Amino acid sequence: MRINLGKLATREPGTITHENHLMQIASCHLKTNMIAIFLMAVAITTINAQIKHKPVYLVKDIYIADPSAHVFNGKIYVYPSHDIEAGIQEINNVDHFNMRDYHIFSMDKVGGPVTDHGVALDVKEVPWAGRQMWAPDAAFKNGKYYLYFPAKDKTDIFRIGVAVSDKPEGPFIPETSPITGSFSIDPAVFTDTDGKSYMYFGGIWGGQLQHYSNGKAIECGAQPAGDKPSLNPQVALMSKDMLQFAENVKNLEILGPDGKPIKSGDNDRRFFEASWMHKFNGKYYFSYSTGDTHKLCYATGDNPYGPFTWQGVILTPVVGWTSHHSIVEFKGTWYLFYHDSKPSGGKTWLRSVKVAELNYNADGTIKMLEGTD
């Protein structure tokens, strides 16, 4: 093929050749595709951000509540109570919360697939227990996993038991007797950076805390008058084998911003149940439910025994009467695990666990979440 160099040399400046035209078309398509890819990336990022901040339910095929979340072996394990339709009328003595066993759940990431590991412990396997296996917690130490749980004994008194396993998902083998000196409900075990472990527990009304004073049962127990200091959550150092208390049970005092104990009639701030402890930037955060005002609140302190000073609300009321939670850090992000009764249409004894991202302000206070989200 011959090329006419003369024609090429004499072409007018700005003349559009066939080759140039094709290059312009290709360039236009490339820019359009890049814009489309950019817009798609922005859309995906926005969707992921919405998913990240929107609370999500863990599972839909089983009712679970009172979630205690922990990170074991690079996964999140959740230890909840297992709600059932027991056919018991909803009455003030809370018999309708007639849970009988525990399922344990795990996930590699929040929002990802959740594994139900099945029944880890049944009330029929606990020699001392009679009924009502309520909110549990778990801990790891000495190469073993410990499941702590409240249950009513054969005389209908709440005690706290412990069961042991080689695996975080169980099955768990219960001790033949409850923890000596234990009473009431909602155990939460916190292990500090020095390796010491503490149990926080207690709950008024159906949780029976009002029937004890300084760790001892009292006759005709009742809540203090509204102008008196409220009942306190309880705390005890755990023994090295994690099976008993290493000391007498102590009161954990919660103070108002004025430095005075919160009053029994201050229903928006006083302790009701659902103890949880976590640590953030060297500070201890004790969180709990206010019960009949349906809030999750928190207080901060400088050591595991307190005193703790009330700081604010973590979660506003959810659908359903009870509110119970846990707080855990996983891969650099903090999460709040809690429950509500939306999926059951508001049946407060049939609850579902959900999780939301938890954020802190620069001063260490916790940003409040809306329970109805």
Number of C-alpha atoms within 10 A of each C-alpha: 3 4 7 8 8 8 9 9 8 8 11 9 6 6 8 12 10 8 8 11 11 12 12 12 10 12 12 12 12 12 11 12 12 12 12 12 12 12 12 12 12 12 12 12 12 12 11 12 11 11 13 14 12 12 22 17 16 24 16 10 7 15 21 28 28 29 29 27 24 23 19 14 9 12 15 20 23 28 27 27 28 27 25 18 13 13 8 11 10 13 9 9 10 15 16 20 24 19 23 20 22 27 21 24 21 23 18 16 13 18 15 9 12 17 14 15 15 14 15 19 21 18 18 12 14 21 14 20 26 18 23 22 27 27 27 27 27 23 20 21 13 8 8 14 21 25 27 26 24 29 29 21 19 12 9 12 16 26 21 26 27 24 22 22 18 14 14 27 21 20 21 22 18 23 16 14 15 26 17 12 15 23 30 26 29 27 32 24 29 22 19 15 9 6 10 13 22 23 24 26 28 26 26 20 17 14 23 18 27 21 19 17 14 12 16 11 15 12 7 8 13 15 16 14 11 12 11 14 20 23 27 26 22 24 25 23 23 19 14 14 12 24 18 18 21 15 12 12 20 17 18 20 20 29 22 16 13 9 12 12 21 25 21 20 16 15 18 16 28 26 29 26 28 27 28 25 24 20 21 11 6 11 14 20 24 23 28 27 29 24 24 13 17 22 25 30 23 26 24 26 18 14 14 27 18 19 18 25 23 24 18 18 23 22 23 17 21 21 21 19 17 24 28 27 26 24 23 19 18 15 9 6 10 14 19 23 25 28 28 30 21 16 14 15 12 15 16 20 27 24 29 27 25 19 22 22 19 19 17 12 8 7 6 12 17 18 13 16 19 12 19 12 11
